[in-house]
Amino acid sequence: MTIRVSVVYSSQARHTFEERVTLDDGASVLQAVQASGVLRRFPEIDLVQAEVGIWGRKADLNQPLRERDRVEIYRPLAVDPKVARRERFRKQGARAAGLFAQKRPGTRPGE
C-alpha cells in the first residue's frame, strides 16, 4: 500500500517549493524529505538544525506519515517577531497604532 504526501519549503518570502511524492505506507518524514529532492535543490537546508512539521505542528524526522500529510521544512527566523513588532510600533508612534489610534469624529466605539 502507498501514501501520497506533499513536501513544502520556502527559501524566502513569496517563494515556495512543493513536491508531491508517493511513498510506502508507514514512511517517515525523513523519507518524504529525501524523496522530494528538496535537499538537492536547496543545499542550505540542514536537517539537523532545521525544524520540520506536519500541517503546521512540529514533528520528528522519524514520525510516520499518513495519506495526504503536508510535510513542512521551516527556515530559521531572520528577526524575532517580538522585536519586529516593537520596531513597527516605535516607527508608527503610539497614537497611530492599535488601541491608541485616532478615531474619526462622531463614530461609536468599535467603528
TORVO-108508 format. One line per field, with one value per residue (C-alpha): residue number from 0; residue in three letters; x, y, z. Coordinates in steps of 0.1 Angstrom, whole numbers, padded with zeros to 4 digits, always signed. Layout:
N
num	[NUM / ...]
residu	[Ala / ...]
px	[X / ...]
py	[Y / ...]
pz	[Z / ...]
# end
This chain:
111
num	[0 / 1 / 2 / 3 / 4 / 5 / 6 / 7 / 8 / 9 / 10 / 11 / 12 / 13 / 14 / 15 / 16 / 17 / 18 / 19 / 20 / 21 / 22 / 23 / 24 / 25 / 26 / 27 / 28 / 29 / 30 / 31 / 32 / 33 / 34 / 35 / 36 / 37 / 38 / 39 / 40 / 41 / 42 / 43 / 44 / 45 / 46 / 47 / 48 / 49 / 50 / 51 / 52 / 53 / 54 / 55 / 56 / 57 / 58 / 59 / 60 / 61 / 62 / 63 / 64 / 65 / 66 / 67 / 68 / 69 / 70 / 71 / 72 / 73 / 74 / 75 / 76 / 77 / 78 / 79 / 80 / 81 / 82 / 83 / 84 / 85 / 86 / 87 / 88 / 89 / 90 / 91 / 92 / 93 / 94 / 95 / 96 / 97 / 98 / 99 / 100 / 101 / 102 / 103 / 104 / 105 / 106 / 107 / 108 / 109 / 110]
residu	[Met / Thr / Ile / Arg / Val / Ser / Val / Val / Tyr / Ser / Ser / Gln / Ala / Arg / His / Thr / Phe / Glu / Glu / Arg / Val / Thr / Leu / Asp / Asp / Gly / Ala / Ser / Val / Leu / Gln / Ala / Val / Gln / Ala / Ser / Gly / Val / Leu / Arg / Arg / Phe / Pro / Glu / Ile / Asp / Leu / Val / Gln / Ala / Glu / Val / Gly / Ile / Trp / Gly / Arg / Lys / Ala / Asp / Leu / Asn / Gln / Pro / Leu / Arg / Glu / Arg / Asp / Arg / Val / Glu / Ile / Tyr / Arg / Pro / Leu / Ala / Val / Asp / Pro / Lys / Val / Ala / Arg / Arg / Glu / Arg / Phe / Arg / Lys / Gln / Gly / Ala / Arg / Ala / Ala / Gly / Leu / Phe / Ala / Gln / Lys / Arg / Pro / Gly / Thr / Arg / Pro / Gly / Glu]
px	[+0000 / +0012 / +0005 / +0008 / +0022 / +0034 / +0068 / +0069 / +0098 / +0100 / +0136 / +0125 / +0093 / +0068 / +0089 / +0076 / +0088 / +0062 / +0067 / +0042 / +0057 / +0043 / +0058 / +0053 / +0027 / +0045 / +0072 / +0087 / +0091 / +0128 / +0120 / +0095 / +0120 / +0147 / +0123 / +0111 / +0145 / +0143 / +0177 / +0194 / +0176 / +0183 / +0217 / +0215 / +0189 / +0205 / +0180 / +0200 / +0191 / +0160 / +0126 / +0100 / +0063 / +0032 / +0003 / +0019 / +0027 / +0062 / +0072 / +0101 / +0121 / +0111 / +0074 / +0053 / +0032 / -0004 / -0022 / -0022 / +0000 / +0019 / +0055 / +0068 / +0105 / +0109 / +0138 / +0152 / +0136 / +0156 / +0141 / +0125 / +0087 / +0086 / +0114 / +0099 / +0066 / +0083 / +0101 / +0069 / +0052 / +0081 / +0080 / +0043 / +0041 / +0018 / -0011 / -0012 / -0014 / -0038 / -0060 / -0044 / -0052 / -0071 / -0108 / -0130 / -0151 / -0186 / -0181 / -0191 / -0166 / -0156 / -0162]
py	[+0000 / +0035 / +0070 / +0104 / +0134 / +0169 / +0183 / +0221 / +0246 / +0283 / +0295 / +0332 / +0352 / +0345 / +0317 / +0282 / +0248 / +0220 / +0184 / +0156 / +0122 / +0087 / +0065 / +0032 / +0031 / +0039 / +0061 / +0087 / +0124 / +0120 / +0096 / +0120 / +0149 / +0128 / +0115 / +0150 / +0162 / +0194 / +0187 / +0186 / +0218 / +0237 / +0226 / +0252 / +0231 / +0214 / +0188 / +0185 / +0221 / +0227 / +0223 / +0202 / +0199 / +0183 / +0207 / +0234 / +0212 / +0203 / +0168 / +0145 / +0132 / +0096 / +0103 / +0081 / +0098 / +0094 / +0098 / +0135 / +0148 / +0181 / +0180 / +0215 / +0224 / +0256 / +0280 / +0300 / +0333 / +0363 / +0386 / +0379 / +0386 / +0405 / +0428 / +0434 / +0444 / +0467 / +0484 / +0489 / +0503 / +0527 / +0539 / +0544 / +0561 / +0555 / +0575 / +0557 / +0521 / +0497 / +0510 / +0544 / +0551 / +0583 / +0576 / +0596 / +0623 / +0612 / +0574 / +0550 / +0528 / +0498 / +0515]
pz	[+0000 / -0007 / +0005 / -0012 / +0007 / -0001 / +0010 / +0012 / +0017 / +0014 / +0008 / +0011 / +0013 / -0015 / -0030 / -0023 / -0034 / -0032 / -0044 / -0041 / -0035 / -0033 / -0006 / +0011 / +0039 / +0072 / +0056 / +0078 / +0075 / +0067 / +0038 / +0024 / +0025 / +0008 / -0019 / -0027 / -0039 / -0018 / -0002 / -0037 / -0048 / -0016 / -0002 / +0025 / +0044 / +0074 / +0087 / +0120 / +0129 / +0107 / +0123 / +0104 / +0109 / +0096 / +0088 / +0110 / +0140 / +0150 / +0140 / +0145 / +0114 / +0124 / +0127 / +0104 / +0078 / +0067 / +0034 / +0023 / +0050 / +0043 / +0055 / +0060 / +0064 / +0084 / +0079 / +0109 / +0116 / +0103 / +0130 / +0163 / +0159 / +0192 / +0182 / +0148 / +0164 / +0188 / +0160 / +0139 / +0169 / +0175 / +0139 / +0138 / +0171 / +0200 / +0186 / +0152 / +0163 / +0180 / +0208 / +0207 / +0170 / +0162 / +0156 / +0132 / +0149 / +0156 / +0154 / +0181 / +0198 / +0177 / +0143]
# end
